[in-house]
Amino acid sequence: MMSEQSFEEENLNQVEEEFKNIYQDEFQMRLIRIFPESIAQYIPVNELTIMEFFNKSIRVWQIDQNKKLSDLRIIPIEEQFSILKTIISHTKSELIKFLVKAEQITKLEFAINEYLYFYKRNLDLEYI
């Protein structure tokens, strides 16, 4: 039988995987359009940085709301996406703080804002 913690981890991995699959390609395409010159020098083009903060933000939400990730399963879909939008807003500020420390902020800040705008706008349009 699966422990509660491994169930939580599996659930979190599923959310991350979905997020990555749907938005990673679009993110890369937008970055390439914005920065046709060697994008790799501005961003680690794997999804680790974004996913790291997405993951951290979900955990912050869980602590703030005193909830388990598995609670998302019993929340209506509209509310789930509202929660995800909140998480993404938090992620943006955390990611930018991280990048300032890493001295990778310049053009990447613009790219992250573009990405998050795209993500939020699509959630808004898809789930109204």
N, C-alpha and C positions, 0 to 999 in steps of 0.2 A: 504493500500500500504506500502511496506517495505521501511524504511528510508535507505539512502545511507550508514549510519554507520552500521545498523544491517545487511545490505547486505554484507558489508566489513567483519564484524565479522563472518557471516555464511560462507563466502568464506574462511577465514583464518581457521576456525574450520574444514572445509572440507579438506584443504591442510594438516593440522596437523593430522587429522584422517587417511588420506591416508598414510602419512609418518609413523605414528605409526603402522598401521596395517601391512605394508609391511616389516618394518625393526626391529620392537621391538623384535619379536621372535628370529630372527637371532642374534640380539645383545645379548640377554639373553643366547642363546646357546654358542656363542663365549666366553662370560664372564665365563660361567660355565666350558668350556673346558680350558680356560686360568687359572682360579682360582677354581679348584675343591673344595678347602677348603672354607667353609662358605663365599660365595660371598656377602651375606647380610652385612657383616661388612665393605666392601669396597664401596658399592654403594647402594643408596636408589633404590631398584630394580623396583620401579614404574618408569614410563617414565617421571615423572614431571620435573626432572632436565634437561633432554635433550630437552624436549618439550618447557620448559620455555625459553631456549636459542635459540631454533629454532624460536620460536615466536618472541623473541626480535630481532633476526637477520633479520627476514622478515621485521619488522618495521624499522630497521636501513636502509635496502635496499630501502624501500619505501621512506624514508626521503631523502636518498642520491640521489635517482633517480627521486625524485619529482613525484612519481607514486602512484597510488592506487592499492591495491591488485587485484581489479576487472580488472585492465589493463592486468593481466596475461592471462585472457580469450582471449584477442585479439592478443596475441603474439604467433608466431608459436611454436609448441611443442619443437623443437630442442632448441630454444632460452629460453623457459621456463626452460628446464633442465640445461642449461648453467647458468641461474640465480640461480637456486636451488643449483648448485655446488658452486657458489660464496658464497651463504648464508651459506652453510655447512662449508666452509673454515673459514668464520668469526665466526661461532658458536663454532668451535673447540677452537680457542684462547680465546674466552669469557668464555667458559665452564672451561677451564683449569685455567684461572685467578680466577674464582669463587671457584674452588675446592682447589686452593692453600690457599685462604682465609679460607676456611672451613677445612683446614688441612686434606683433603681426597685425596691427589694427588698421592701418591706412585704407587701402582699397577694400580689404576684407570686410570692414565694418559696413560699407555700402552693400556688399554682396550679401551679407547676413541679413541686413534689413530687407533687401529685395526678396530673399528667400522666405523670410518669415511673413512678409506681406503676402507673397504668393500662397503660402501654406494656409494662413488665416482666411484669405479671400476664398480659397477653394472650399474650406470647411463651411464658411458662411453660405456660399452658393449651393453647395451640395446638400446641406442639411437644414434648410430654412423650412 
